[in-house]
Amino acid sequence: MKKIKPQPMKLSKIPKKQIQRTDSTSLGMAKRLKEIRVKAGLTQVEWSKIIGMSPPAVGALENTWYLPNLDVLKKIKYKYGYSYDYLLE
């Protein structure tokens, strides 16, 4: 059976009902994800390659337009040593 390689999520594929989440969890998570990226000294383009997303999707993530999936959180957790509790606070 042929193995399918996962593709980065493109911004245009985000369902409209997921856009503009403003609850406190997503606001806090967006702030922490941006803080992790900035502390690592990475641009959105460099960060997108590491976590497997397109650069516009990283911008959308940092602006709380949608929440990251578990695969993205796993990459951040294992690459940078942050706990899920911290990422999801």
C-alpha positions as CSV (number, residue, x, y, z in Angstrom):
1,M,0.0,0.0,0.0
2,K,1.3,3.4,-1.0
3,K,2.0,5.7,2.0
4,I,0.6,9.2,1.6
5,K,2.7,12.1,2.8
6,P,0.7,14.7,4.8
7,Q,0.6,18.1,3.2
8,P,0.8,21.4,5.1
9,M,-2.6,23.0,5.6
10,K,-3.2,25.9,3.2
11,L,-5.0,29.0,4.5
12,S,-7.6,28.8,1.7
13,K,-8.8,25.4,3.1
14,I,-9.8,26.8,6.5
15,P,-13.5,26.5,7.0
16,K,-15.1,29.9,7.4
17,K,-16.7,29.0,10.7
18,Q,-13.2,28.4,12.2
19,I,-12.1,31.9,11.3
20,Q,-11.8,34.5,14.1
21,R,-11.8,32.5,17.2
22,T,-11.5,34.9,20.1
23,D,-12.0,32.8,23.2
24,S,-9.4,33.1,25.9
25,T,-7.8,29.7,25.1
26,S,-7.0,30.5,21.5
27,L,-5.8,34.0,22.4
28,G,-3.4,32.6,25.0
29,M,-2.2,29.8,22.7
30,A,-1.6,32.2,19.8
31,K,0.4,34.5,22.1
32,R,2.5,31.5,23.4
33,L,3.1,30.1,19.9
34,K,4.3,33.4,18.6
35,E,6.5,33.9,21.7
36,I,8.1,30.4,21.2
37,R,8.8,31.4,17.5
38,V,10.3,34.7,18.4
39,K,12.4,33.3,21.3
40,A,13.8,30.8,18.8
41,G,14.8,33.7,16.5
42,L,12.7,32.4,13.6
43,T,10.6,34.1,10.9
44,Q,7.1,32.9,10.1
45,V,8.6,31.3,6.9
46,E,11.3,29.4,8.8
47,W,8.8,28.4,11.5
48,S,6.3,27.1,8.9
49,K,8.9,24.7,7.5
50,I,9.7,23.3,11.0
51,I,6.1,22.7,12.0
52,G,4.8,21.7,8.5
53,M,2.4,24.6,7.7
54,S,2.3,27.2,5.0
55,P,3.6,30.7,6.0
56,P,0.1,32.2,5.7
57,A,-1.3,29.5,7.9
58,V,1.3,30.4,10.6
59,G,0.1,34.0,10.4
60,A,-3.5,32.9,10.8
61,L,-2.5,30.7,13.7
62,E,-0.8,33.6,15.5
63,N,-3.8,35.8,14.8
64,T,-6.2,33.3,16.4
65,W,-8.0,32.5,13.1
66,Y,-7.8,28.8,13.9
67,L,-6.2,26.4,16.4
68,P,-3.3,24.1,15.5
69,N,-3.9,20.4,15.1
70,L,-2.2,17.8,17.4
71,D,0.6,17.1,14.9
72,V,1.7,20.7,15.0
73,L,1.6,20.7,18.8
74,K,3.6,17.5,18.9
75,K,6.4,19.0,16.7
76,I,6.6,22.0,19.0
77,K,6.6,19.9,22.1
78,Y,9.4,17.6,21.1
79,K,11.5,20.2,19.2
80,Y,11.4,22.9,21.8
81,G,10.6,21.0,25.0
82,Y,7.3,22.7,26.0
83,S,4.5,20.7,27.6
84,Y,1.0,20.3,26.2
85,D,-0.3,21.9,29.4
86,Y,1.8,25.1,28.6
87,L,0.8,25.1,24.9
88,L,-2.9,24.6,25.7
89,E,-3.3,26.9,28.7
